[in-house]
Amino acid sequence: MEEILSGYKVNAPTWFYLSLILIIAVFFKFGRLWSVRNLDLILLLSLAPGLLFVKSSYEGSTLGYCWLFAVSGLLLLRLLFDFALTRRPRMEQNLNPAGMAFLCAAAMLFQTTKIMTEAPDAGAMQTVRHADDLLRRQEPSASVSLEDTGATTGPASRLLATPVVPLMGGAEIAAARTMAFLSHLAVLFGLIAVGRWHFSDTNLGLAMGTMYLLLPVTAFDVTKVNHLLPAALIVWAVAVHHRPTIAGGLLGLACGTLFFPVFLLPIWMAFYWGRGATRFGLALGLTGAILLGSLLFTSADSYSFTRQTIGSIDWSVLKFQAEDGVGFWSLYNPAYRIPVFATFIVLLASLTIWPLKKNLETLLANSVAIIVATQFWYPDQGGIYVLWYLPLMLVVTFRPRLTNLLPDVRDADSKLAISNSGSSLRPEKLAGLSRPQIYR
């Protein structure tokens, strides 16, 4: 951008101050101060100072991790009590749709400028190299350390990067930047699709996408492709949740990028139970087989295949030993993580079982709650991975009432219930049952 505008430079604190004012002006409901929308907005904006403290200096990192843990704890409590927040009136933004579209395009332009001018993320560069190895049918080169990437990535990341590498002519930096741009674009269009298909309001989807691009936490980690990919896949799985086969494939790919989407599988399987669980499970299995096939494609022998398969799983998250790392748990005995992890497992089991009959509202809130809860026991820099749950949290923030949105209205149980009631609804009226209830 300096080549176009001489002297232009926006550092992280400046971006925070400017986006804070703009987000409050456009999305804060001044006429209803005590609203769920304002509460969610404050919590999301409160994450940015913690990230600034972590990135600023070593002295401020301790305060930053404690700050992030505190805000994440409040966010988790809000998500666990989402079922009690029954009044979800439709709230227009403080900007008309034309202005919102312009702001969204401008924010995407600024984010693209950051992607093209900043150094690519080390994890993204490694993913591009692995994709190039896959195209050449070579065993992947040695991975970089966790300090550089933030997490060990699975085979799905390099599989998704394979179309981009030839397009960029093998240029690693250009391919990494293109991957980051496409990942943000996938999240943006995924949020718009959720608003149009399930909220019956394209403008609401546009508002979610605009806020995603304006939030400081997005700009801080704008080049971290490996954290954007699973978030984009999960958002699109929500967008097509009424198609269990497609949703299962997308969630399977998300599990093949980073480890944390694996913990969403019990909740999603319970959501589809009796209404497409078989198709969802088969799609997961087929996706897993494709990912294993990609590893077999680059393995010279059985030993290489086994080593790649085991190496694609981030086993370090399950270690409870003292290590030289960074983050909240580097300051304390790692044995304290054991009860935190046990509490997380209890929470996961509880949200899988309750409520027995799940709809899109409970699926969204429970999924975000599990991802946020993962931050508390994650050993390396836990709390900073806001991009894992940010897009899905925006869907929870902006959603209207969705109590009647079930996985698939065409399943056998729905048809049986309609036939027993003596209803003679036509197919087009059946499709209308899936439209959300929007209370004004």
C-alpha positions, 0 to 999 in steps of 0.5 A: 500500500505504501507504493500507492499511498506514500507514508501509509502504515497501519499498525495493530493498535491503530487498526484496533482503535479505528475498527473499534470506532467503526464497528460500534458506529455500525453494529452497536444498538444504541436504542437497546443498550441491554441486548444480546447483540451488544453483549456479544459485540463487547465480548468479541471486541474485548479479545483484541487487547489480550492479543495485543498484549501477547504480540507486543512484548514478552513482559506483556504476554503473561497479562495477555494470556490471562486477559484472553482466558478471562474473556474466553471464560465469559464467552463460554458462559454466554454460549452455555446459556444461549438456550435461555436467551429466547428473545432474539428480535430482528435488529437492523444495522446502523447502515443501509444495505448499499452502504454495508456492501460498500463497507464490506468491499472496502474492508476486504480490500484492506485485508487483501492489502495486508495479505499481499504486503505482510510476510506469509505465515510460516505454517502457510508456507509449509502447507504450500510446500507439502502441496507441491510435494503431493503434486510431485508424488514425493514424501512431504519435507520436514515440518517446521516447529510448533512455535512457527506454525502454532499447530500441526496440520493434517493432510487436508490442508495440503490437499486443498492447496494443490489447485493453487500451487500450479496456478501460481507457477510454483511460487511459494509466497504467491501461493501462500498469499493466494491461499489466505485470500481465498480462505477469507473469501470462503468465510465471507461467502459462507456467512452470506450464504448462512444469512440468505439460506437460513436467516432469510436475509441476505443483508444479515449475512452481509453484516456478518461478513462485514463485521468479520472483516472489520474485527481486529482479531481478523487483521492480526492473524490475516495470513494464518491460512491453517487456522482459517481453513477449518473455520471456513469449512465449518461455516460452510458445513453450517450453511449446508447442514440440511444436506448431511452428506455434504456437511459430513464431507466438509466437517471431515475435511475440517478434521483433516486440517487441525485437531480441534474439529474432531471434538465437534463430531459427537455434537454433530452426530447427535444433531443428525441422530435419526435425521441423516446420521448414516449419511453424515457418518458415511461422508465422514468415513469417505473423506477420511479414506480420501485423506489417507489415500493422499498420504498413500499417494506420496508414500514410498513404502508401508513404513513411510505411510505409517509415519506420515499418518501418525505424524499428521496428528498433533499428539502434543496436545495430549501431553501433560509434561513440562516443556519449553513452550509459550502461553498460559500453561508455560507459567504453571505446572502442566499437571494442572491441565489434567483436571481442566481437560477432564472438565472439558470431556464432561462438558463435551459429553453433556452438550452431546446428550443435552438437549435430546432434540437439537436444532440449529440454535443448539448446534451453533451454540454448542459447537462454538462453546466446545471450540472456545473450551478447547482454548483452556487446555491447549498447551501451546499459546492457548487462548490466541486461536480466535479464528477457530471460532470467530466466524461461527460466533458471528452466526450465533451473534446475528442469528434470529430464532431458529428453533424449527430448523432441523437437519432434513425435513425430508427424512422418514420421521418428518414424513411420518409425523406429517402423515399422522397429523393428517396434513396434506401439505404440498412440497413447497409448503414443506420447504417453508417449514425450514424457514426461521422465525424472525420476531420483530 
